[in-house]
Amino acid sequence: MNVMNAEMPNKGGFLKLVKAVFWSFFGVRRRADLESDAAQLKPLHLIAAGVIGAVLFIVVLLVVVRAVVG
């Protein structure tokens, strides 16, 4: 039994980070998921992923509007 692994929580991966940001944009997160994300994900990574997600959302909106109008 490795004592180091028992003390350190598992770090979240890239897909967990993207999933957390995606569901947070919709505002539908369970409390257990929120607490799990807070324990496993780094705040700086969440902020960066949120900013990138917001920019992608705006770009997609602009592309859709230009396609409909044009």
VEXLUMFI-582537 format. One line per 3 residues: their letters; for each residue x, y, z of N, C-alpha, C. Coordinates in nm, 4 decimals, always signed. Layout:
# VEXLUMFI-582537
A = X Y Z X Y Z X Y Z  ...
This chain:
# VEXLUMFI-582537
MNV = +0.0851 -0.1189 +0.0000 +0.0000 +0.0000 +0.0000 +0.0886 +0.1237 +0.0000  +0.0627 +0.2137 -0.0909 +0.1419 +0.3341 -0.1038 +0.0746 +0.4469 -0.0257  +0.1401 +0.4986 +0.0753 +0.0836 +0.6022 +0.1608 +0.0717 +0.7349 +0.0860
MNA = +0.1644 +0.7635 -0.0044 +0.1616 +0.8898 -0.0786 +0.0354 +0.9022 -0.1635  -0.0067 +0.7956 -0.2280 -0.1261 +0.8003 -0.3117 -0.2526 +0.8147 -0.2289  -0.2545 +0.7629 -0.1077 -0.3724 +0.7717 -0.0224 -0.3938 +0.9140 +0.0277
EMP = -0.2878 +0.9894 +0.0449 -0.2996 +1.1244 +0.0989 -0.3298 +1.2282 -0.0084  -0.2806 +1.2079 -0.1289 -0.2979 +1.3073 -0.2346 -0.4219 +1.2748 -0.3172  -0.5114 +1.3740 -0.3388 -0.6280 +1.3482 -0.4227 -0.5858 +1.3336 -0.5683
NKG = -0.6671 +1.2617 -0.6436 -0.6394 +1.2467 -0.7866 -0.6587 +1.3806 -0.8561  -0.5658 +1.4133 -0.9422 -0.5772 +1.5378 -1.0170 -0.6693 +1.5154 -1.1364  -0.7466 +1.6164 -1.1685 -0.8378 +1.6059 -1.2809 -0.7641 +1.6174 -1.4117
GFL = -0.8180 +1.5555 -1.5119 -0.7588 +1.5593 -1.6437 -0.8203 +1.6684 -1.7287  -0.7739 +1.6742 -1.8527 -0.8205 +1.7768 -1.9448 -0.9699 +1.7617 -1.9742  -1.0156 +1.6386 -1.9932 -1.1576 +1.6174 -2.0230 -1.2465 +1.6556 -1.9054
KLV = -1.2002 +1.6298 -1.7850 -1.2768 +1.6703 -1.6661 -1.2858 +1.8223 -1.6578  -1.1793 +1.8902 -1.6945 -1.1767 +2.0358 -1.6948 -1.2749 +2.0909 -1.7974  -1.2722 +2.0356 -1.9179 -1.3631 +2.0815 -2.0236 -1.5079 +2.0539 -1.9841
KAV = -1.5337 +1.9379 -1.9270 -1.6690 +1.9026 -1.8837 -1.7188 +1.9993 -1.7763  -1.6333 +2.0324 -1.6811 -1.6713 +2.1241 -1.5739 -1.7059 +2.2622 -1.6289  -1.6249 +2.3110 -1.7211 -1.6502 +2.4432 -1.7793 -1.7766 +2.4408 -1.8656
FWS = -1.7937 +2.3335 -1.9443 -1.9110 +2.3213 -2.0315 -2.0404 +2.3254 -1.9504  -2.0486 +2.2441 -1.8461 -2.1707 +2.2405 -1.7662 -2.1887 +2.3675 -1.6839  -2.0809 +2.4325 -1.6484 -2.0915 +2.5573 -1.5739 -2.1482 +2.6696 -1.6592
FFG = -2.1223 +2.6658 -1.7901 -2.1816 +2.7653 -1.8791 -2.3339 +2.7568 -1.8773  -2.3872 +2.6364 -1.8622 -2.5314 +2.6177 -1.8572 -2.5872 +2.6386 -1.7171  -2.5018 +2.6369 -1.6171 -2.5459 +2.6593 -1.4805 -2.6125 +2.5381 -1.4178
VRR = -2.5843 +2.4204 -1.4694 -2.6442 +2.2992 -1.4139 -2.5336 +2.2076 -1.3627  -2.4936 +2.2288 -1.2404 -2.3896 +2.1476 -1.1775 -2.4445 +2.0953 -1.0454  -2.4241 +1.9677 -1.0213 -2.4618 +1.9131 -0.8916 -2.3585 +1.9561 -0.7883
RAD = -2.4019 +1.9672 -0.6649 -2.3117 +2.0113 -0.5583 -2.1933 +1.9147 -0.5418  -2.2201 +1.7858 -0.5547 -2.1129 +1.6866 -0.5411 -2.0090 +1.7046 -0.6519  -2.0545 +1.7328 -0.7747 -1.9609 +1.7565 -0.8844 -1.8804 +1.8831 -0.8619
LES = -1.9449 +1.9861 -0.8118 -1.8758 +2.1115 -0.7842 -1.7669 +2.0923 -0.6791  -1.7994 +2.0203 -0.5731 -1.7001 +1.9957 -0.4683 -1.5860 +1.9082 -0.5192  -1.6187 +1.8108 -0.6036 -1.5159 +1.7249 -0.6622 -1.4219 +1.8068 -0.7514
DAA = -1.4800 +1.8948 -0.8323 -1.3980 +1.9790 -0.9194 -1.3101 +2.0733 -0.8390  -1.3646 +2.1282 -0.7312 -1.2877 +2.2206 -0.6483 -1.1678 +2.1504 -0.5843  -1.1831 +2.0225 -0.5540 -1.0749 +1.9489 -0.4906 -0.9707 +1.9008 -0.5913
QLK = -1.0107 +1.8775 -0.7158 -0.9212 +1.8143 -0.8115 -0.8638 +1.9079 -0.9170  -0.9362 +2.0123 -0.9530 -0.8920 +2.0993 -1.0623 -0.8262 +2.2251 -1.0078  -0.7294 +2.2749 -1.0815 -0.6581 +2.3959 -1.0409 -0.7372 +2.5186 -1.0857
PLH = -0.7499 +2.6190 -0.9980 -0.8283 +2.7382 -1.0317 -0.7770 +2.8114 -1.1559  -0.6467 +2.8193 -1.1722 -0.5922 +2.8887 -1.2883 -0.6319 +2.8184 -1.4182  -0.6328 +2.6853 -1.4156 -0.6741 +2.6093 -1.5339 -0.8228 +2.6314 -1.5630
LIA = -0.9043 +2.6393 -1.4584 -1.0476 +2.6638 -1.4773 -1.0726 +2.8018 -1.5380  -0.9997 +2.9004 -1.4908 -1.0163 +3.0362 -1.5435 -0.9753 +3.0412 -1.6897  -0.8620 +2.9808 -1.7225 -0.8156 +2.9802 -1.8611 -0.9144 +2.9067 -1.9513
AGV = -0.9641 +2.7926 -1.9060 -1.0604 +2.7167 -1.9864 -1.1910 +2.7945 -2.0018  -1.2322 +2.8662 -1.8985 -1.3526 +2.9474 -1.9070 -1.3391 +3.0607 -2.0069  -1.2245 +3.1269 -2.0077 -1.2010 +3.2359 -2.1031 -1.1968 +3.1809 -2.2459
IGA = -1.1281 +3.0697 -2.2652 -1.1215 +3.0083 -2.3982 -1.2607 +2.9634 -2.4428  -1.3375 +2.9055 -2.3506 -1.4745 +2.8644 -2.3832 -1.5620 +2.9824 -2.4209  -1.5490 +3.0935 -2.3513 -1.6277 +3.2127 -2.3823 -1.5907 +3.2682 -2.5199
VLF = -1.4604 +3.2699 -2.5516 -1.4169 +3.3183 -2.6834 -1.4704 +3.2275 -2.7939  -1.4630 +3.0969 -2.7726 -1.5168 +3.0032 -2.8727 -1.6667 +3.0207 -2.8905  -1.7380 +3.0433 -2.7823 -1.8825 +3.0658 -2.7896 -1.9146 +3.1904 -2.8716
IVV = -1.8414 +3.2974 -2.8493 -1.8631 +3.4215 -2.9245 -1.8311 +3.4014 -3.0722  -1.7220 +3.3316 -3.1017 -1.6852 +3.3057 -3.2414 -1.7934 +3.2236 -3.3109  -1.8449 +3.1220 -3.2439 -1.9511 +3.0399 -3.3023 -2.0755 +3.1242 -3.3270
LLV = -2.1107 +3.2097 -3.2328 -2.2260 +3.2983 -3.2526 -2.2059 +3.3908 -3.3722  -2.0873 +3.4474 -3.3856 -2.0605 +3.5360 -3.4988 -2.0690 +3.4613 -3.6320  -2.0172 +3.3401 -3.6358 -2.0232 +3.2606 -3.7588 -2.1678 +3.2274 -3.7946
VVR = -2.2478 +3.1906 -3.6963 -2.3873 +3.1587 -3.7227 -2.4637 +3.2816 -3.7698  -2.4414 +3.3951 -3.7082 -2.5110 +3.5191 -3.7474 -2.4715 +3.5583 -3.8897  -2.3441 +3.5498 -3.9225 -2.3001 +3.5840 -4.0579 -2.3572 +3.4871 -4.1616
AVV = -2.3705 +3.3606 -4.1258 -2.4265 +3.2626 -4.2188 -2.5760 +3.2884 -4.2406  -2.6466 +3.3283 -4.1372 -2.7905 +3.3536 -4.1496 -2.8154 +3.4837 -4.2247  -2.7398 +3.5873 -4.1937 -2.7591 +3.7183 -4.2560 -2.7093 +3.7206 -4.3991
G = -2.5982 +3.6519 -4.4240 -2.5344 +3.6561 -4.5556 -2.5933 +3.5686 -4.6569
